[in-house]
Amino acid sequence: IFSQETLLLIETPAGKRPLTDLEKCMLLILKTRDNISSQEVLKLAKRFKICAACSDRSEVFSTGEKLLKKGLIKRKLKGKEYFWSLSKKGIIYSKQI
């Protein structure tokens, strides 16, 4: 279902750039299971080869922040935990992964 050759571009102030493996990983995880905590993202990351570099909550948070700024995902704070979900734009991107 996933190809390392998949090239998805996002807009940045410096122009378009491809999504990183960690960004693709986050979209793939949220495509599999939406509205999940950072801890659940880490658990699911173990299932996907592309997610090999996703090893701690700080990786989840920094990757999530990048995707959040691009409008691809949403984040909600519930208690002391962040929950992540795909935005409408993120759903479109995730279908290409």
Contacts in CASP RR format, 6 or more apart in sequence:
PFRMAT RR
TARGET T0000
AUTHOR 0000-0000-0000
METHOD contacts of the structure
MODEL  1
IFSQETLLLIETPAGKRPLTDLEKCMLLILKTRDNISSQEVLKLAKRFKI
CAACSDRSEVFSTGEKLLKKGLIKRKLKGKEYFWSLSKKGIIYSKQI
1 97 0 8 1.000
2 24 0 8 1.000
2 28 0 8 1.000
2 48 0 8 1.000
2 50 0 8 1.000
2 97 0 8 1.000
4 50 0 8 1.000
6 24 0 8 1.000
6 96 0 8 1.000
6 97 0 8 1.000
7 18 0 8 1.000
8 18 0 8 1.000
8 19 0 8 1.000
8 24 0 8 1.000
8 93 0 8 1.000
8 96 0 8 1.000
8 97 0 8 1.000
9 16 0 8 1.000
9 17 0 8 1.000
9 18 0 8 1.000
9 19 0 8 1.000
10 16 0 8 1.000
10 17 0 8 1.000
10 18 0 8 1.000
10 19 0 8 1.000
10 23 0 8 1.000
10 70 0 8 1.000
10 72 0 8 1.000
11 70 0 8 1.000
19 27 0 8 1.000
19 93 0 8 1.000
20 63 0 8 1.000
21 50 0 8 1.000
21 51 0 8 1.000
21 52 0 8 1.000
21 53 0 8 1.000
22 51 0 8 1.000
22 53 0 8 1.000
22 54 0 8 1.000
22 59 0 8 1.000
22 63 0 8 1.000
23 63 0 8 1.000
23 66 0 8 1.000
23 67 0 8 1.000
23 72 0 8 1.000
24 50 0 8 1.000
24 97 0 8 1.000
25 45 0 8 1.000
25 48 0 8 1.000
25 50 0 8 1.000
25 51 0 8 1.000
25 53 0 8 1.000
25 54 0 8 1.000
25 63 0 8 1.000
26 41 0 8 1.000
26 54 0 8 1.000
26 60 0 8 1.000
26 63 0 8 1.000
26 64 0 8 1.000
26 67 0 8 1.000
26 73 0 8 1.000
26 84 0 8 1.000
27 67 0 8 1.000
27 72 0 8 1.000
27 73 0 8 1.000
27 86 0 8 1.000
27 90 0 8 1.000
27 93 0 8 1.000
27 94 0 8 1.000
27 97 0 8 1.000
28 48 0 8 1.000
28 50 0 8 1.000
28 51 0 8 1.000
28 94 0 8 1.000
28 97 0 8 1.000
29 36 0 8 1.000
29 41 0 8 1.000
29 44 0 8 1.000
29 45 0 8 1.000
29 48 0 8 1.000
29 51 0 8 1.000
30 36 0 8 1.000
30 41 0 8 1.000
30 73 0 8 1.000
30 84 0 8 1.000
30 85 0 8 1.000
30 86 0 8 1.000
30 94 0 8 1.000
31 86 0 8 1.000
31 91 0 8 1.000
31 94 0 8 1.000
31 95 0 8 1.000
31 97 0 8 1.000
32 44 0 8 1.000
33 40 0 8 1.000
33 44 0 8 1.000
34 85 0 8 1.000
34 86 0 8 1.000
35 83 0 8 1.000
35 84 0 8 1.000
35 85 0 8 1.000
36 44 0 8 1.000
36 83 0 8 1.000
36 84 0 8 1.000
36 85 0 8 1.000
37 81 0 8 1.000
37 82 0 8 1.000
37 83 0 8 1.000
37 84 0 8 1.000
38 57 0 8 1.000
38 60 0 8 1.000
38 61 0 8 1.000
38 81 0 8 1.000
38 82 0 8 1.000
38 84 0 8 1.000
39 57 0 8 1.000
39 81 0 8 1.000
41 54 0 8 1.000
41 60 0 8 1.000
41 84 0 8 1.000
42 54 0 8 1.000
42 55 0 8 1.000
42 56 0 8 1.000
42 57 0 8 1.000
42 60 0 8 1.000
44 51 0 8 1.000
45 51 0 8 1.000
45 54 0 8 1.000
53 59 0 8 1.000
54 60 0 8 1.000
54 63 0 8 1.000
60 84 0 8 1.000
61 82 0 8 1.000
64 73 0 8 1.000
64 75 0 8 1.000
64 84 0 8 1.000
67 73 0 8 1.000
67 90 0 8 1.000
68 74 0 8 1.000
68 75 0 8 1.000
70 89 0 8 1.000
71 87 0 8 1.000
71 89 0 8 1.000
71 90 0 8 1.000
72 86 0 8 1.000
72 87 0 8 1.000
72 89 0 8 1.000
72 90 0 8 1.000
72 93 0 8 1.000
73 84 0 8 1.000
73 85 0 8 1.000
73 86 0 8 1.000
73 87 0 8 1.000
73 90 0 8 1.000
74 84 0 8 1.000
74 85 0 8 1.000
74 86 0 8 1.000
74 87 0 8 1.000
75 82 0 8 1.000
75 83 0 8 1.000
75 84 0 8 1.000
75 85 0 8 1.000
76 82 0 8 1.000
76 83 0 8 1.000
76 85 0 8 1.000
77 83 0 8 1.000
86 94 0 8 1.000
END
